[in-house]
Each structure stands twice: as C-alpha cells, then as structure tokens.
Amino acid sequence: MPNRRRTLTALTALAAAPLLPARAVARAPEPGPAEASSPEPRSATSRSPEALTGRAASTRARLVAAERVDERVLDLTIDSPALGREGHARVLLPTGYDRGPHRRWPVLYLLHGCCDPGPGWEAWTRNTDVEAITAATPALIVSPEGGPAGFYSNWWNGGHYGPPAWETFHLAELRPLLERALRANGRRAIAGLSMGGFGALSYAARHPRLFRAAASFSGVIHTTLDPVGVQDILTGQGADPTALWGDPTAQSALWDAHNPYVLIPRLPRGYPLYVACGNGAPGPLDPPGRPEDALERGFAEMAQRYADRARAHGLAVTARLYGPGTHAWPYWERELTRALPLLTARLG
C-alpha cells in the first residue's frame, strides 16, 4: 500500500508550472470521435463557460497539489481563476492505473449535492462504498468540488459574472487538466445526486457533445417548477438568492438556459439518460420511524415531468421512479450501482 500522503512524481512536476490557458486547452484536439462542445444558444444568457467567468482569457489554472491518499484515491488542488481561489477534486483511479503508464482512460464525473457539512468532493467516498462499486470500472471516477450550493453554474452576480464560475472550473479548467495530467482520453459520462443531479443533466444538455450519457439521482431537474425552493437553498447557505441566475421573472431566460427540463431538446435523439427518484414515503432503506420527506416528493414530480418530456423528444430514458424512498444516501448508492452499466456502456 502506498504512503497515505504520497504525491505522484509526474504530477508534482506539473504542479510546479501553470497549465495552458483554459480556453486554449479546451480547444485542443482529443483522441477518438470529436467531443467539442456544441455552440450555446445565441442568447447572451447562455454564453460559453469561458465567457461567463468575466475573467481575461490569459488567466491560468494551475495544479497546486496531487496527493495520493491510498491505492485508488487521488486528491487534486487547483489554483482556479474561475473560482477566485483554490478548487478541489477527488479522483478514484481505475484498478491497474499505475501498471499502464501510457494507457488513457475515460472519465465518469460524479457530482455531489448541496449543503453537505463536509468537503463536497469527499461526499461520495465518505457516504457510500463507491470505491467498491467502481472497482471494476475502467475509468477515472472524478468528484469535483461544487460549492455548498454552487448549482454547477457560472454565477450571474447582478450581471457582472465573475467568481464563482463553477461551470468554467469543471469544464474549462479541470477537464483539460485531467486530460493532460491523468491521461483522460476525451470520453466522458456524468452523474450526480440532488444538486449534482441538476448539474449532470444541465451540463449534458448545455454541452451535448461533451458527455455520452448522464444520470440524475433525486435531482433538482426542473428548477422553474419550484424557483422559491432553489432560492431558499441559496438563502440557507448565506448567499444572495438572486446572485445565481438573477430573479426568476426578470432573468427568466437565464433560469431557462440552465434548467435541465427546458434544455431537453438540445440533447440528440437516442441520448442515454438515467433518472431515479423516490416519492418521499419512508422506504426499505430508511430507518424505522423515518417521517415523510416533502423534499423528495417534490423532486419526484420533477423527475416524472422530465422523463415524460425526454421520451417525447426521442431520448433513451431509463426512469427508476421507485416509489417509497427518501432523500438519503442509501438510495443514491443503490441507484449509482444500477446506473453504472448505462453510464459506462458508451465510454469504450
């Protein structure tokens, strides 16, 4: 077993020098079929991730540290202009990663939810047995930081944009870093829970050639169905509720430009999706005496509407609306296990 804080030699060398500018790296050719993101809608409210940072293109993301926690767990620290501070990501390396120094790997992004008391990038490994679940998965499993309530978006900030620009951090800074430093091969899938379910389906539709499959577990996947609920989450985290996408009415186009339900037509016919949610009633994985969960009940309505509309647009939807079940980790762990074959089938 490696030393718990061993830093990878190759990554240490990278940490000493800045990466290429995020915009330049994002345009670099990738192995295999073309994966460049398709153009955003022409509306000014849905510009490219790089444009929404409000930062000069010359700013550079830089790998600060890459710490090998154990056999498979690698923690990255990135000096991120998009965030205006250091950002983090936890990577589960595929079994045999060290034995194939020239092999390149696909990536499964695994996004966390909101309001977690611990670091978000550690949430999946802290609350589930994701290491065992993915032990036979020949891919990098990447759990990036998304903020307590960052909603996987470049924040509007009263029209000034600027930090935090989570979409830019994930897709224009972290993504090329994985390709340069960890031998990612340009094939990607994405999944997440709750706020991360929003992020997975929003990113997939906003960049329909970037991810080959997507999954949401109890996701906030129809944000305009309950805009007050979204804003209450932000307020509960001490944030200005209009800083994310503005006012739901005055900036309705910006809300729509991130809403997975509205963005469904951007996904190509046959696109593989996995949508899972309980109905809020206590279920088989809940402890005795668990009360009804109104939050999960609301997300179940979003999931049903999303699945119906996605099917009507010819998408390949696997909907697991499994009835009794609350907004809790045991269900998300189970659904990740069930969704994994769909997520990895197109990664090659």
N, C-alpha and C positions, 0 to 999 in steps of 0.2 A: 504493500500500500504506500502511495507517495506521501511525503510530508504534507500535513494538512494545509500549510500556507505556502507550498512550493509555487513559485512563479515560473511559467513556461519560458524557456530560454528565448525561443523565437519571438514571443510576444513582448518580452522585456525589451528586445531591440526595437520593436515597433513603437513601444511606449515612449522611447526617447525622441522620436521625431513625429511631427504632425502628419496627419493623413492629407490626401489631396482635398481641395475644397469640396464640400458636399455636392454642389451642383455638378462639378466636373466628374466626380466618381459615379454619380447616379447615371450619367450618360455613357459610361464605359460599356463596351460590348460584353455580353455574358455568354457562357457556354450554353449550347443547346438552343432550342427554339427561342425566338425573340421574346423578351419579357418586359420590354419597356412599357411604362405606364401609358395608358391611352390618355388623350387630352382631356382636361377638365371641361365641364360646361363653360360656355363663354361668359356666364355671369361672373361679375367681379367678386361675388361671394364665394366662389369655389375655385380660386386660383391654385396653382401648383403648390405643393408643400414648401418648396424653397421660397416662393414669392411671399407666402404668408408669414414668414418669420419677421419681416420688416428689418432684416439684417443684411449687410452687404454680402455679396456672393463670395468675397475674398476671405470671410471668416472661416476658420478651420476647426473641425472636430479632431480631437487628439486622444489617443488611448493613453490613459494615465496609469492604469494597473490592470493586470490579468492574474488573478490569484487562483491557483488550483486548490480547491477546498478538499476534494477527495478524488477517487478514481474517475468519476464522471463529471463532477460539479466544478465549473469554472466561473468565477465572478469577474465581470468586466466593469471598470470605471472609466467613463469617457468625459473629457472636458468638452462640454457641449455649448456652442454659441446659441443653438436653438432654445435651450433651457436657461441660458444665462448662468449656468453653474455646472457642477458635475452631475452626470446621469449614470445609471447603473443597469446592468442586465445580468441575469444568471443563465448560464448555458449548461445543459446536460449534453455531454459529449456522447456520441454513439459508441457502443461497445466495439473495441478494436481500433479506436481512433488513432492511438499512438503507434499502432503497428503498420499503418498505411500512410506514411508521411506525404505521399503525393496524391492520395485519393481525395476527391472533392465530394461534398455531401449536400443533400437538400436540407431545407430548413422548415421546421414547424414552429411557428410563433404561437406561444401560449400566454394569453393576456389575463391579467388579474382584474379583480373587481375594485369597487371603491371602498373607502372608509376603513381599510384594514389597519389594525393597530400597529402592525409591524411593517418592515420594508416590503413594498408590493412585489418586487422582483423575487422575493423569497417565498411568496404566499403559496405557490403550488407545491413546492418541496416541503414547506412547513406543515401544510394541512392535508396533504394527500400522499399516497405512495406512488407518485408519478415516476420516480426512478425505476421501480419495478415494472410499472405499466409500460414504460417505453424501452425497457432493457433490450428488446429485440428489434427496435425500430431503427433502421439505418438512416438516421437523420440527426442534425443538430436540433435540440429542443430549446428554444430561446424564449425566456420570460423577461421582457424588458420592464423597467420602471415606467409607470404611467401616472404617477401622482395620486394623492389620496382621492381626488375627484377631478382628474385631468381630462376625462372623456375623450382621450385619444384624438385630440383636435389641436389645431393652432388657435390659440385664444384670440378673440376679437379685440378685447381691451379698449372698448369705446371707439373702434375704428383705427386704432394705432397699431394693432397686432403686437409683434414682439414677444418676448418670453412670457409664459411658457408656450413653446411651439412643439407640442408632443408629436404631431404627425411628421414634422420635419426631423425630429430626433430619431424616430423609429425608422422612417423610410428613406431619408437622405443622409443621415449620419451613421446610425447603427447598421443599416443594411449593407452598405458598401464596406464597412469595417469588417463585418462577418465574412464577406467575400474575399477581402484582402488578407485578413489575419487568421481566419479559422477555416479557410478552404470551403466556404459555402459555394454551391455550384449554380445558383440562379433559379433553382426550382423551389417553390415555396407554397405552403398551406398555412392557414391561420385559424385559431380557435380562441374562445375566451368565455369567461363567466360574468354574468351581471353586467357591470360597466364594460368589462372585457368582451362580452358577447356583442355589445354595441360596437366596440372597436373593431372586432373581427369582421362583422358584416358591413360596417361603414367603410373600412379600408378596402375590403374586397370589391365593393361597388364603386368607390371613388377611383380605384386603380385596377380596373377589371383584367388587365393583362399581367398583373404583378403576382397574384395568388391563384393557385389552381383549384383550390377548394377552401371552404370556410364553414365554421361551426359556431353556434351560439348555445350556451347553457344558461337558462334563466336570464336571458339578455334583455337589456333596455333597447329593443329593436324597433320601436315606433315612438320616437321621442315627442312628437307633436300630439300624440294621443293623451299624454299627461305632462305638458310642459311645466306645470307647477311642481310636479313631483321631481323633475330634473333640477329645477331651481332650488327646491328645498334641500336636495342633496348638497348643492354648492353652498348654500347658506349654512348648513350644518357643519361644513368644513371650514367655515370662516371666510368664504370667498364671496365676492360681489356676484350675485346670481346673473347679472347681465354681462359680465366680463367674458363669458364663454362664447356665446353666439348672439349676444345682444338681447333685445326684447323680443319675445315670441311673435308679436304682431308687427312691430316696426321693422324688425330684421327677419321677417318670416323666410325670405329667400335664403338667408344664411343657415337658419334652422333646417330648411329642406335640403340644403346642399350637404348636410351631414347625416340626415335621417335615413337609416337603412331601409325603412319601408318605402319611402319616396324614391330611393335610388335603385330599387329593384330592376327597372327597365334598362339600366346600364350594364347589367350582367348578361353574358351571352346565353343563348338557348342551350340547355343541357348542362349548365354550370352546376356542379355538385355542392349541395348545401345540407347541413345537418342542423336542425332546430329542435331543442329539447327544453321542456319546462314542466313543472308540476302545477297543480291547481291551488296550492296553498293549504289544503287539508292535511293534517298530520298523516304521514305515510310510513312505509315499512322501515325506513332508515332513520326515523325520528325517535327520540327518547320518549318514554311514557309521559303523558301529561302535556305534551307539546301543544300549545294553542294554535288556532287557525292563523295562517300567515297571509295578511292582506297584500303585502308587497308581492309575493309570488303569485297570488291570484291576479293582480294587475298585469304582471308580466306574462301570464298565461294568455290573457286576451291579446296582448301584443303578438305573441308567438302564433296564435291561431290566425290572426289577420295577416301576418307576414307570410305564413306558409300558404294560405289561400291565394294571395296575390302572386307569390313567386311561382306557384304551379300554373296559374293562369298565364304567366309570361313564358312558360315553357322551361322553367328551371328544374333541375333534378333534385327535388326536395325530399329528404328523409326527415319526417316530423315525428318526434317522440314526445307527444303531449301525454305524459304518463299518468295523469290523474293525481291521486294523493302524493304529496311531496312538498316540502317547504324550501325556503331559500337557504340552503345549507350545503356544506362541503361534501357530505357523503353522496349526495345526488350528483354533484358535478364530477366527482371522481368516477362514479359509475358511468356517467354519460361520456366522459373522455374515453374510457375503455371501449365503449360501444362505437364511438365516432371514429376512433383511430384508423380502422381499415379504410373508411371513406376518405379521410384526410390524406392518407399516405398512398392511396392507390395511383394517383397521378404524379407522384413525385419521382417514379422510376427507380 
